[in-house]
Amino acid sequence: MHVKTLTEFTGRMGAATLTRLPHILCADDDPALRRALTRLLIHAGYKVTVAKDGLEAWEALQADRFDLLITDQEMPRLDGLGLAAKARLHGLSVPVILMSGSLEAVGQAEGPRFAGALLKPCSGNLLLKVVERALSQPAVSTQQEEHSSLNTPGSSRFFPGSSQTAAQPCSSGALMLP
C-alpha cells in the first residue's frame, strides 16, 4: 500500500482554505492503471492511496479513513464486488466506484452502495466527474441501503450530467485509462 499526496494544494478548487484533501483509495492489480489513476487524481487535488489487490485494499480500509474507494472488479485475493460487500458488512460507509473491462461486472454494480460504475477503458474526464459526484453525495448508511432499491439518475448506474448508463463505454476526454 502506497500513499501519494501533493505537498501544496493547488488543484481544481485553487489555493482555498481547505483543511483536508479528500482521501481516495484506488485498488487495481494493473500497475499501469494504478499509476495513471494516481497521477490523474493527485493532479486534480486529491490525496491517493493505492492497493494492488482487494485484500490490500481491505487492510487499508481498516487502517485509515477514506472518502472514496475506486476499485477494479477483477483482482486477486478479493474482487471489487467482494471488497464493497465486505466494507458494507463491517459498517463502512465509504462510497465505491467500480471499474471493470467487463460489461457484465459493471452491470452488477447496482444499488446505493455504489457511487458509480465505469467500463474500462474510460476517459479521465469522465472518471473525475464521477469522483466529484461521489464525493459530493452524502454517505449512505448500511441501514439506508437495505431499504433502498432506487435506480434513478442519482443512483450508481447513471453518470452525472447525462442519461448515459454505467453499462455504456465512455468516450470523451483527453486521458484514456487502460
Residue, then its C-alpha position, 0 to 999 in steps of 0.5 A: m500500500h502506497v500513499k501519494t499526496l501533493t505537498e501544496f494544494t493547488g488543484r481544481m478548487g485553487a489555493a482555498t482554505l481547505t483543511r483536508l484533501p479528500h482521501i481516495l483509495c484506488a485498488d487495481d492489480d494493473p500497475a499501469l492503471r494504478r499509476a495513471l489513476t494516481r497521477l490523474l487524481i493527485h493532479a486534480g487535488y486529491k490525496v491517493t492511496v493505492a492497493k494492488d489487490g482487494l485484500e490490500a485494499w481491505e487492510a487499508l480500509q481498516a487502517d485509515r479513513f477514506d472518502l472514496l474507494i475506486t476499485d477494479q472488479e477483477m483482482p486477486r485475493l478479493d474482487g471489487l464486488g467482494l471488497a464493497a460487500k465486505a466494507r458494507l458488512h463491517g459498517l463502512s460507509v465509504p462510497v465505491i466506484l467500480m471499474s471493470g473491462s467487463l460489461e457484465a461486472v459493471g452491470q452488477a454494480e447496482g444499488p446505493r452502495f455504489a457511487g458509480a460504475l465505469l467500463k474500462p477503458c474510460s476517459g479521465n474526464l469522465l472518471l473525475k466527474v464521477v469522483e466529484r459526484a461521489l464525493s459530493q453525495p452524502a454517505v449512505s448508511t448500511q441501514q439506508e441501503e437495505h431499504s433502498s432499491l432506487n435506480t434513478p439518475g442519482s443512483s450508481r448506474f447513471f453518470p452525472g450530467s447525462s442519461q448515459t448508463a454505467a453499462q455504456p463505454c465512455s468516450s470523451g476526454a483527453l486521458m484514456l485509462p487502460 
